[in-house]
Amino acid sequence: MELNIKELKKVYGDKVALDIPELTIGSGQLVGLVGNNGAGKTTLLRLILDLIKADSGYVLSNGDDVAVSDTWKTYTGSFIDGRFLVDFYTPEEYFTFIAHLYGITDDQLHERLEAFRPLMHDEILETKKYLRDFSEGNRQKIGIIGAMMIRPKVLLLDEPFNYLDPSSQIIIARMIADMNRELGTTTIISSHNLNFVADISSRILLLERGIIIKDLSKNQENVISELNDYFNAEA
């Protein structure tokens, strides 16, 4: 699924949070969004998901304007933050709720959750805990699993490595890369972890004050060095 952005702008007061004249994310690309806090990464993801309204411009998902059509919702998985969760559900209830929304059978749900067992470390399923009672790390895992288990054609994740221990970060990075490769999922991840982004992304967008200042291909030489030089200069 291709994403097309045209003249997209979001302003808060006198501050321009995002200003992208034109951007195309090709079907099957895995794009990493990097930049300091306030660079516009989360704003871009929220606009793609129609969680906030643009002041001008539009986002097309497979040719449909996300602010007008609901079609894109049937094939898009996302996790932005813990507010996406239903805190009074157990993990089983939450995953079943999502499965029913996307027409996933109970047998399919069981099979798909088994694939995420290495990430859950026996700390999520069968605990009889409500989502509100889990650690931030496990809430993060539950949200990401919910987004990925529908096998989306478009996947958006904001800071997927936050709150996670090193082994869980590695597992998440591998799962994102595997889904992108095996299903051709168009994927956008926002992260401060330059090493993971550089490792799994096919393309990296560097944002500064709402503007894309670099559009880097993984095939380019010294990508990680170029990013490190930028952030060292900003420090």
Backbone as JSON, one array per atom type, in Angstrom:
{
  "sequence": "MELNIKELKKVYGDKVALDIPELTIGSGQLVGLVGNNGAGKTTLLRLILDLIKADSGYVLSNGDDVAVSDTWKTYTGSFIDGRFLVDFYTPEEYFTFIAHLYGITDDQLHERLEAFRPLMHDEILETKKYLRDFSEGNRQKIGIIGAMMIRPKVLLLDEPFNYLDPSSQIIIARMIADMNRELGTTTIISSHNLNFVADISSRILLLERGIIIKDLSKNQENVISELNDYFNAEA",
  "N": [[0.84, -1.19, 0.0], [0.65, 2.11, -0.95], [1.62, 5.27, 0.38], [0.75, 8.63, 0.11], [1.63, 11.96, 0.46], [0.71, 15.34, 0.45], [1.36, 18.74, 0.45], [1.11, 18.93, 3.24], [0.32, 20.23, 6.35], [0.62, 21.25, 9.73], [-0.26, 23.34, 12.33], [0.33, 24.76, 15.5], [-0.84, 27.27, 17.29], [1.48, 29.77, 16.95], [3.42, 28.11, 16.08], [4.85, 25.99, 13.75], [4.2, 22.71, 13.45], [4.45, 20.69, 11.63], [5.43, 20.47, 8.25], [5.17, 19.42, 5.21], [5.76, 19.44, 1.94], [5.63, 17.49, -0.12], [5.53, 13.96, -0.2], [6.18, 10.6, -0.81], [5.63, 7.34, 0.19], [6.62, 4.32, -0.68], [4.94, 1.26, -1.58], [5.5, -1.42, 0.58], [7.83, -0.4, 1.65], [10.07, 0.11, 4.42], [10.18, 2.48, 6.64], [12.09, 4.64, 8.61], [11.56, 7.1, 11.04], [13.34, 9.76, 12.28], [14.64, 12.12, 14.66], [14.98, 14.96, 16.86], [13.19, 15.52, 20.0], [10.04, 17.02, 19.44], [10.37, 17.34, 16.76], [8.47, 16.61, 14.94], [7.75, 14.01, 14.39], [5.82, 12.3, 15.72], [3.57, 13.85, 15.24], [3.35, 13.61, 12.45], [2.73, 10.85, 12.22], [0.27, 10.79, 13.57], [-1.27, 12.37, 11.89], [-1.32, 10.8, 9.58], [-2.86, 8.76, 10.54], [-5.23, 10.02, 10.89], [-5.82, 11.06, 13.39], [-5.49, 13.58, 14.26], [-6.41, 16.72, 12.83], [-5.32, 18.06, 9.77], [-4.05, 21.33, 8.98], [-3.77, 22.09, 6.43], [-3.53, 20.47, 3.21], [-3.17, 16.87, 2.54], [-3.39, 13.3, 3.24], [-2.97, 10.38, 1.45], [-3.91, 7.02, 1.42], [-3.31, 4.24, -0.28], [-4.54, 5.59, -2.34], [-6.83, 6.65, -1.18], [-8.2, 9.34, 0.63], [-7.33, 9.79, 3.91], [-8.72, 11.33, 5.69], [-11.25, 11.36, 4.78], [-12.19, 8.87, 3.78], [-12.9, 5.61, 5.2], [-11.77, 3.25, 4.5], [-9.03, 2.61, 4.65], [-8.64, 1.95, 7.28], [-9.22, -0.71, 7.6], [-7.0, -2.18, 6.92], [-4.85, -1.26, 8.3], [-2.51, -1.21, 10.88], [-1.6, 0.01, 14.11], [0.3, 1.56, 16.75], [0.52, 4.07, 18.97], [0.63, 5.2, 21.59], [0.03, 4.44, 25.1], [-2.61, 5.19, 25.4], [-4.05, 4.02, 23.44], [-4.79, 1.59, 24.36], [-7.18, -0.57, 26.06], [-7.85, -0.19, 29.16], [-9.33, -1.59, 31.11], [-9.56, -4.15, 30.27], [-8.38, -7.56, 30.19], [-5.29, -8.93, 28.84], [-6.05, -11.09, 27.13], [-8.74, -10.48, 26.63], [-8.45, -8.04, 25.36], [-6.96, -8.69, 23.03], [-8.81, -10.43, 21.83], [-10.92, -8.68, 21.37], [-9.78, -6.99, 19.41], [-9.33, -8.93, 17.43], [-11.96, -9.65, 16.72], [-12.83, -7.26, 15.58], [-11.36, -7.24, 13.24], [-12.1, -9.5, 11.89], [-10.85, -11.91, 12.57], [-10.57, -15.29, 13.32], [-11.11, -17.36, 16.27], [-9.34, -19.55, 16.31], [-7.38, -18.66, 14.51], [-6.5, -16.43, 15.93], [-5.35, -17.62, 18.21], [-3.25, -19.03, 17.01], [-1.76, -16.91, 15.92], [-1.04, -15.43, 18.19], [0.66, -17.21, 19.42], [2.97, -16.92, 17.96], [4.02, -14.67, 19.03], [4.9, -15.36, 21.52], [7.69, -15.5, 22.32], [8.23, -12.81, 22.78], [6.52, -12.14, 24.84], [7.33, -13.46, 27.15], [6.07, -15.1, 29.09], [4.74, -13.32, 30.76], [2.44, -12.0, 30.2], [0.05, -13.23, 28.95], [-2.51, -15.24, 30.47], [-2.3, -14.23, 33.04], [-4.29, -13.0, 34.41], [-4.48, -10.32, 34.86], [-5.44, -6.86, 34.61], [-5.02, -4.55, 31.88], [-4.25, -2.06, 32.82], [-2.73, -2.64, 35.01], [-0.28, -3.57, 34.29], [3.3, -3.29, 33.75], [4.98, -0.48, 32.17], [6.59, -1.39, 30.13], [5.47, -3.93, 29.44], [2.91, -3.12, 28.75], [3.55, -1.7, 26.49], [4.43, -3.8, 24.85], [2.01, -5.27, 24.59], [0.43, -3.44, 23.17], [1.86, -3.23, 20.76], [1.8, -5.89, 19.84], [-0.97, -6.13, 19.45], [-1.25, -4.4, 17.29], [0.24, -5.66, 15.31], [-0.69, -8.26, 15.06], [-2.85, -8.38, 13.4], [-1.88, -8.62, 10.95], [-1.18, -6.4, 9.18], [-1.43, -4.32, 6.21], [-0.42, -1.85, 6.22], [1.66, -0.47, 8.65], [2.12, 1.39, 11.56], [4.24, 2.59, 13.99], [5.03, 4.2, 16.97], [7.89, 5.03, 18.57], [8.64, 2.21, 19.22], [10.54, 0.85, 20.73], [10.68, 1.87, 23.23], [10.73, 1.66, 26.81], [11.4, -1.02, 26.84], [13.33, -3.95, 27.63], [16.73, -4.84, 26.65], [16.77, -7.39, 25.25], [14.1, -7.7, 24.48], [13.83, -5.49, 22.83], [15.42, -6.26, 20.67], [13.97, -8.49, 19.77], [11.54, -7.28, 19.0], [12.44, -5.56, 16.94], [13.32, -7.48, 15.09], [10.9, -8.8, 14.53], [9.4, -6.75, 13.35], [10.93, -6.27, 11.05], [10.76, -8.8, 9.84], [7.99, -9.02, 9.31], [7.67, -6.96, 7.48], [9.27, -7.9, 5.39], [8.19, -10.47, 4.77], [5.41, -10.12, 4.43], [5.23, -7.85, 2.96], [4.53, -5.47, 4.15], [3.85, -2.08, 4.35], [5.69, 0.04, 6.25], [6.12, 2.28, 8.96], [8.23, 3.53, 11.35], [8.82, 5.4, 14.25], [11.59, 6.5, 16.03], [14.09, 6.98, 18.59], [16.23, 5.38, 18.65], [18.88, 5.02, 16.92], [20.51, 2.98, 15.93], [18.9, 0.63, 15.7], [16.97, 1.62, 13.91], [18.53, 2.24, 11.66], [19.41, -0.29, 11.08], [17.17, -1.9, 10.35], [15.55, -0.41, 8.64], [14.61, 0.5, 5.3], [14.7, 2.99, 4.4], [15.32, 6.26, 5.64], [13.99, 9.02, 7.27], [14.87, 12.17, 8.28], [13.77, 14.48, 10.53], [13.35, 17.94, 11.29], [12.14, 20.43, 13.25], [9.6, 20.08, 12.11], [10.09, 19.74, 9.43], [11.26, 17.75, 6.73], [14.54, 17.15, 6.54], [16.48, 15.46, 5.64], [16.53, 12.67, 3.48], [17.19, 9.55, 3.47], [18.65, 6.67, 2.01], [19.01, 3.27, 2.9], [20.98, 2.02, 1.49], [22.86, 3.92, 1.0], [26.18, 5.03, 1.67], [27.67, 5.21, 4.94], [25.42, 6.01, 6.45], [24.6, 5.85, 9.16], [26.7, 7.21, 10.34], [26.35, 9.76, 9.29], [23.9, 10.45, 10.47], [24.62, 10.36, 13.18], [26.51, 12.42, 13.21], [24.84, 14.6, 12.76], [23.18, 14.62, 15.09], [25.1, 14.87, 17.08], [26.06, 17.41, 16.53], [23.85, 18.84, 17.22], [23.73, 18.55, 19.9]],
  "CA": [[0.0, 0.0, 0.0], [1.44, 3.33, -1.06], [1.15, 6.45, 1.09], [1.11, 9.86, -0.58], [1.39, 13.17, 1.25], [0.8, 16.53, -0.39], [1.13, 20.04, 1.08], [0.59, 18.62, 4.58], [0.79, 21.22, 7.31], [-0.08, 21.33, 11.01], [0.22, 24.49, 13.09], [-0.23, 24.98, 16.84], [-0.56, 28.66, 17.61], [2.42, 30.34, 15.99], [4.46, 27.12, 15.84], [4.59, 25.0, 12.7], [4.59, 21.4, 13.95], [4.8, 19.84, 10.48], [5.25, 21.11, 6.95], [5.72, 18.51, 4.2], [5.17, 19.75, 0.64], [5.32, 16.26, -0.87], [6.23, 12.76, 0.25], [5.61, 9.31, -1.2], [6.21, 6.15, 0.82], [6.24, 3.26, -1.59], [4.41, 0.01, -1.04], [6.51, -2.35, 1.05], [8.99, 0.25, 2.26], [10.17, 0.2, 5.88], [10.71, 3.83, 6.8], [12.37, 5.09, 9.96], [11.49, 8.54, 11.3], [14.24, 10.15, 13.37], [14.69, 13.56, 14.92], [14.88, 15.28, 18.28], [11.84, 15.77, 20.49], [9.43, 18.19, 18.84], [10.73, 17.45, 15.34], [7.27, 16.38, 14.13], [7.58, 12.59, 14.07], [4.51, 11.82, 16.19], [2.55, 14.62, 14.52], [3.18, 12.98, 11.14], [2.01, 9.58, 12.39], [-1.11, 11.08, 13.94], [-1.97, 12.86, 10.7], [-1.54, 9.66, 8.69], [-3.93, 7.97, 11.15], [-6.4, 10.89, 11.04], [-6.08, 11.3, 14.81], [-5.59, 15.03, 14.33], [-6.76, 17.29, 11.53], [-4.33, 18.93, 9.15], [-4.49, 22.68, 8.66], [-3.86, 22.09, 4.97], [-2.96, 19.27, 2.6], [-3.86, 15.6, 2.74], [-2.68, 12.02, 3.21], [-3.66, 9.33, 0.72], [-3.49, 5.65, 1.66], [-3.81, 3.47, -1.43], [-5.37, 6.48, -3.15], [-7.97, 7.17, -0.43], [-7.91, 10.38, 1.61], [-7.61, 9.21, 5.23], [-9.66, 12.2, 6.4], [-12.58, 11.23, 4.16], [-12.55, 7.46, 3.67], [-12.56, 4.7, 6.3], [-11.28, 2.0, 3.94], [-7.66, 2.37, 5.1], [-8.65, 1.42, 8.65], [-9.37, -2.17, 7.57], [-5.72, -2.85, 6.67], [-3.81, -0.5, 8.98], [-2.23, -1.48, 12.29], [-0.81, 1.09, 14.68], [0.35, 1.79, 18.19], [1.17, 5.34, 19.22], [0.95, 5.24, 23.02], [-0.83, 3.63, 25.94], [-4.02, 5.58, 25.32], [-4.68, 3.13, 22.47], [-5.19, 0.37, 25.05], [-8.42, -0.56, 26.84], [-7.22, -0.54, 30.43], [-10.12, -2.49, 31.96], [-9.51, -5.49, 29.67], [-7.19, -8.39, 30.32], [-4.69, -9.08, 27.51], [-6.86, -11.98, 26.3], [-9.93, -9.75, 26.2], [-8.01, -7.0, 24.41], [-6.63, -9.31, 21.75], [-10.05, -10.94, 21.26], [-11.64, -7.5, 20.89], [-9.17, -6.61, 18.13], [-9.58, -10.01, 16.47], [-13.34, -9.56, 16.23], [-12.91, -6.08, 14.71], [-10.7, -7.51, 11.96], [-12.57, -10.76, 11.33], [-9.9, -12.99, 12.85], [-11.23, -16.34, 14.08], [-10.44, -17.74, 17.52], [-8.2, -20.41, 15.98], [-6.35, -17.8, 13.93], [-5.96, -15.61, 17.01], [-4.47, -18.46, 19.02], [-2.05, -19.3, 16.22], [-0.97, -15.69, 15.77], [-0.46, -15.07, 19.48], [1.77, -18.13, 19.7], [4.17, -16.39, 17.31], [4.54, -13.59, 19.86], [5.29, -15.89, 22.82], [9.05, -15.1, 22.74], [8.22, -11.43, 23.25], [5.71, -11.99, 26.05], [8.11, -13.99, 28.29], [5.16, -15.65, 30.11], [4.37, -12.26, 31.68], [1.27, -11.26, 29.7], [-1.12, -14.1, 28.87], [-2.84, -16.12, 31.6], [-1.91, -13.59, 34.3], [-5.53, -12.51, 35.01], [-4.29, -8.91, 35.2], [-5.95, -5.87, 33.68], [-3.93, -3.85, 31.2], [-3.79, -0.92, 33.63], [-1.85, -3.1, 36.08], [1.0, -4.02, 33.75], [4.39, -2.32, 33.63], [4.98, 0.25, 30.91], [7.19, -2.25, 29.11], [4.53, -4.94, 28.99], [1.83, -2.41, 28.05], [4.09, -1.42, 25.16], [4.39, -5.06, 24.1], [0.62, -5.6, 24.28], [-0.01, -2.54, 22.11], [2.53, -3.59, 19.5], [1.24, -7.17, 19.4], [-2.3, -5.85, 18.93], [-1.12, -3.77, 15.98], [0.88, -6.54, 14.35], [-1.34, -9.57, 14.92], [-3.86, -8.34, 12.32], [-1.1, -8.75, 9.72], [-1.61, -5.23, 8.42], [-0.74, -3.92, 4.99], [0.28, -0.64, 6.65], [1.94, -0.55, 10.08], [2.72, 2.61, 12.1], [4.61, 2.42, 15.39], [5.74, 5.36, 17.52], [8.85, 4.63, 19.6], [8.34, 0.83, 19.64], [11.56, 0.29, 21.61], [10.58, 2.5, 24.55], [10.36, 0.88, 28.0], [11.7, -2.44, 26.68], [14.69, -4.41, 27.93], [17.48, -5.05, 25.4], [16.39, -8.58, 24.49], [12.79, -7.43, 23.88], [14.06, -4.57, 21.71], [15.93, -7.05, 19.55], [12.87, -9.3, 19.26], [10.61, -6.37, 18.3], [13.07, -5.14, 15.69], [13.31, -8.62, 14.17], [9.52, -9.05, 14.11], [9.02, -5.68, 12.4], [11.63, -6.53, 9.78], [10.21, -10.03, 9.25], [6.66, -8.73, 8.76], [7.87, -6.14, 6.29], [9.84, -8.73, 4.33], [7.34, -11.61, 4.42], [4.06, -9.7, 4.02], [5.29, -6.63, 2.17], [3.84, -4.43, 4.9], [4.4, -0.72, 4.34], [5.92, 0.24, 7.67], [6.78, 3.5, 9.42], [8.53, 3.51, 12.78], [9.49, 6.56, 14.8], [12.44, 6.02, 17.13], [15.36, 7.64, 18.91], [17.28, 4.37, 18.59], [19.42, 5.12, 15.56], [21.08, 1.71, 15.48], [17.82, -0.24, 15.23], [16.36, 2.22, 12.73], [19.45, 2.07, 10.53], [19.57, -1.71, 10.8], [16.02, -2.57, 9.73], [14.82, 0.44, 7.69], [15.1, 0.65, 3.93], [14.73, 4.43, 4.14], [15.29, 7.01, 6.88], [13.64, 10.42, 7.14], [15.3, 12.98, 9.41], [12.93, 15.66, 10.65], [13.79, 19.03, 12.17], [11.12, 21.48, 13.34], [8.47, 19.78, 11.24], [10.51, 19.67, 8.04], [12.17, 16.65, 6.39], [15.79, 17.76, 6.07], [17.26, 14.42, 4.97], [15.8, 11.48, 3.04], [18.36, 8.69, 3.28], [18.46, 5.27, 1.68], [19.91, 2.39, 3.65], [22.08, 1.64, 0.61], [23.87, 4.96, 0.99], [27.3, 4.79, 2.58], [27.84, 6.02, 6.15], [24.16, 6.6, 6.9], [24.6, 6.0, 10.63], [27.67, 8.27, 10.66], [25.72, 11.03, 8.95], [22.91, 10.74, 11.5], [25.34, 10.66, 14.41], [27.1, 13.76, 13.08], [23.77, 15.57, 12.93], [22.74, 14.7, 16.48], [26.23, 15.4, 17.88], [26.1, 18.86, 16.31], [22.69, 19.43, 17.89], [23.87, 18.36, 21.36]],
  "C": [[0.88, 1.25, 0.0], [0.79, 4.46, -0.28], [1.65, 7.69, 0.36], [0.69, 11.06, 0.26], [1.63, 14.38, 0.37], [0.44, 17.77, 0.42], [0.57, 19.89, 2.5], [1.2, 19.57, 5.61], [-0.07, 21.19, 8.57], [0.58, 22.42, 11.85], [-0.47, 24.51, 14.45], [0.13, 26.4, 17.27], [0.31, 29.29, 16.54], [3.56, 29.38, 15.65], [4.02, 26.14, 14.76], [5.12, 23.65, 13.19], [5.03, 20.47, 12.82], [4.5, 20.58, 9.19], [5.96, 20.25, 5.89], [5.05, 18.8, 2.86], [4.77, 18.51, -0.13], [6.16, 15.11, -0.36], [5.47, 11.53, -0.22], [6.37, 8.2, -0.49], [5.7, 4.96, 0.03], [5.75, 2.01, -0.89], [5.56, -0.92, -0.64], [7.76, -1.72, 1.63], [8.9, 0.18, 3.78], [10.92, 1.49, 6.17], [10.91, 4.14, 8.28], [12.3, 6.6, 10.05], [12.4, 8.86, 12.48], [14.26, 11.67, 13.49], [14.58, 13.79, 16.41], [13.43, 15.46, 18.7], [11.3, 17.07, 19.88], [9.72, 18.35, 17.36], [9.53, 17.22, 14.42], [6.98, 14.94, 13.81], [6.19, 12.09, 14.47], [3.37, 12.57, 15.5], [2.29, 14.0, 13.15], [2.39, 11.69, 11.26], [0.55, 9.83, 12.72], [-1.92, 11.62, 12.76], [-2.25, 11.72, 9.73], [-2.7, 8.81, 9.2], [-5.22, 8.78, 11.36], [-6.8, 11.06, 12.5], [-6.14, 12.8, 15.11], [-5.85, 15.55, 12.91], [-5.65, 18.21, 11.03], [-4.91, 20.32, 8.92], [-4.56, 22.88, 7.15], [-3.23, 20.8, 4.46], [-3.72, 18.01, 2.95], [-2.88, 14.43, 2.73], [-3.54, 11.02, 2.46], [-3.06, 7.97, 1.09], [-4.13, 4.78, 0.59], [-4.8, 4.29, -2.25], [-6.55, 7.09, -2.42], [-7.51, 8.21, 0.58], [-8.31, 9.87, 2.99], [-8.6, 10.06, 6.03], [-11.08, 12.07, 5.89], [-13.06, 9.79, 4.17], [-12.16, 6.67, 4.92], [-11.91, 3.41, 5.8], [-9.91, 1.63, 4.49], [-7.61, 1.73, 6.49], [-8.7, -0.1, 8.67], [-8.05, -2.9, 7.36], [-4.55, -2.16, 7.37], [-3.71, -0.9, 10.45], [-1.35, -0.38, 12.85], [-0.78, 1.01, 16.19], [1.17, 3.05, 18.41], [1.57, 5.48, 20.69], [-0.11, 4.45, 23.79], [-2.29, 4.01, 25.92], [-4.77, 4.76, 24.28], [-5.24, 1.88, 23.15], [-6.53, 0.56, 25.76], [-8.06, -1.1, 28.22], [-8.01, -1.52, 31.3], [-10.26, -3.89, 31.35], [-8.28, -6.23, 30.17], [-6.55, -8.48, 28.94], [-5.53, -9.97, 26.58], [-8.1, -11.27, 25.77], [-9.58, -8.69, 25.16], [-7.71, -7.6, 23.04], [-7.87, -9.87, 21.06], [-10.89, -9.81, 20.68], [-11.09, -7.06, 19.52], [-9.45, -7.66, 17.07], [-10.98, -9.92, 15.89], [-13.52, -8.36, 15.29], [-12.38, -6.38, 13.31], [-11.06, -8.87, 11.36], [-11.61, -11.91, 11.49], [-10.59, -14.03, 13.73], [-10.46, -16.65, 15.35], [-9.22, -18.62, 17.25], [-7.05, -19.59, 15.39], [-5.69, -16.94, 15.0], [-4.97, -16.41, 17.85], [-3.15, -18.72, 18.29], [-1.15, -18.06, 16.13], [-0.32, -15.27, 17.08], [0.71, -15.97, 19.84], [3.07, -17.59, 19.1], [4.81, -15.28, 18.15], [4.97, -14.06, 21.25], [6.7, -15.47, 23.24], [9.11, -13.67, 23.26], [7.51, -11.29, 24.59], [6.37, -12.56, 27.3], [7.23, -14.53, 29.42], [4.71, -14.61, 31.14], [3.07, -11.56, 31.3], [0.02, -12.13, 29.68], [-1.26, -14.92, 30.15], [-2.39, -15.55, 32.94], [-3.12, -13.09, 35.08], [-5.41, -11.05, 35.47], [-4.97, -8.02, 34.16], [-4.79, -5.1, 33.07], [-3.38, -2.7, 32.04], [-2.78, -1.34, 34.7], [-0.5, -3.61, 35.59], [2.04, -2.9, 33.77], [4.31, -1.62, 32.29], [5.57, -0.6, 29.79], [6.22, -3.28, 28.56], [3.31, -4.31, 28.32], [2.27, -2.09, 26.62], [4.04, -2.67, 24.29], [2.97, -5.41, 23.67], [0.1, -4.73, 23.14], [0.58, -2.89, 20.76], [2.0, -4.91, 18.96], [-0.15, -6.96, 18.8], [-2.26, -5.24, 17.54], [-0.63, -4.74, 14.92], [0.11, -7.83, 14.09], [-2.42, -9.57, 13.84], [-3.21, -8.52, 10.95], [-1.45, -7.62, 8.75], [-0.82, -5.03, 7.12], [0.01, -2.61, 5.21], [0.44, -0.72, 8.16], [2.66, 0.72, 10.51], [2.99, 2.4, 13.59], [5.43, 3.61, 15.85], [6.58, 4.89, 18.7], [8.59, 3.2, 20.1], [9.36, 0.23, 20.6], [11.55, 0.9, 23.01], [10.18, 1.48, 25.61], [10.78, -0.59, 27.94], [13.14, -2.76, 27.07], [15.4, -4.75, 26.63], [17.06, -6.27, 24.59], [15.04, -8.38, 23.81], [12.91, -6.45, 22.72], [14.53, -5.32, 20.47], [14.82, -7.88, 18.92], [11.89, -8.45, 18.46], [11.18, -5.95, 16.96], [13.04, -6.26, 14.66], [11.9, -8.89, 13.66], [9.03, -8.01, 13.12], [9.65, -5.95, 11.03], [11.07, -7.75, 9.08], [8.85, -9.77, 8.62], [6.78, -7.93, 7.48], [8.35, -6.99, 5.12], [8.86, -9.8, 3.85], [5.97, -11.2, 3.89], [4.07, -8.47, 3.13], [4.58, -5.46, 2.83], [4.56, -3.09, 4.78], [4.48, -0.26, 5.79], [6.61, 1.57, 7.94], [6.99, 3.37, 10.92], [9.24, 4.81, 13.15], [10.32, 6.09, 15.98], [13.64, 6.92, 17.33], [16.52, 6.66, 18.85], [17.83, 4.29, 17.17], [19.94, 3.78, 15.05], [20.01, 0.76, 14.95], [17.19, 0.3, 13.96], [17.24, 1.99, 11.51], [19.56, 0.61, 10.12], [18.4, -2.28, 10.0], [15.32, -1.73, 8.66], [15.45, 0.41, 6.31], [15.28, 2.12, 3.57], [14.6, 5.16, 5.48], [15.0, 8.48, 6.58], [14.05, 11.15, 8.41], [14.49, 14.27, 9.42], [13.55, 16.67, 11.62], [12.75, 20.14, 12.1], [10.03, 21.32, 12.28], [8.81, 19.63, 9.77], [11.43, 18.46, 7.84], [13.44, 17.27, 5.8], [16.72, 16.75, 5.41], [16.36, 13.23, 4.66], [16.88, 10.5, 2.59], [17.95, 7.27, 2.94], [19.45, 4.43, 2.48], [21.12, 2.01, 2.82], [23.17, 2.7, 0.53], [24.98, 4.63, 2.0], [27.22, 5.73, 3.79], [26.55, 6.69, 6.61], [24.18, 6.85, 8.4], [25.58, 7.08, 11.05], [27.08, 9.64, 10.39], [24.68, 11.42, 9.98], [23.59, 11.11, 12.82], [25.96, 12.05, 14.37], [26.04, 14.84, 13.29], [23.4, 15.73, 14.4], [23.86, 15.19, 17.4], [26.32, 16.9, 17.74], [24.96, 19.56, 17.04], [22.83, 19.4, 19.42], [24.45, 19.61, 22.03]]
}
